[in-house]
Amino acid sequence: QVQLVESGGGLVQAGGSLRLSCAASTRTFSTYTMGWFRQAPGKEREFVAVSWSGGSTYYLDSVKGRFTISRDDAKNTVYLQMNSLKPEDTAVYYCAAASRSYLYTRSYGYDYWGQGTQVTVSS
């Protein structure tokens, strides 16, 4: 069982930045595919970004160039740096861990989930 704990959410004005962190309780963190998802009120959970073992990354088109996912395997932590935030980025952000490298844009492709952290961007 892997526990994931997110932190770093909050309220920010449009154009601002936030960095989310997700700490994992596993000694084999480096082998996991780590993803970030978000869910806005009344909407389905949406893929945001993924970091594969080895460091390759992939992003939702609407966040490319604004968000950066990174990982520190020594600290068992994955980050999501969010710049140039927009009101439409407002959501609860979740990190997730998967033992597989495919299905990375699908919620059901992940085995473990954090509790979520709220990000609110005011206009």
Protein Blocks (a to p, Z undefined) as FASTA:
>chain_A
ZZdddehiacddehiacddddddddfklmmpccddddddehiacddfbdcdehiiacddf
klgokaccdddfknopacdddehiafklgccddddddfbfghklbfklpfbdcebjaddd
dZZ
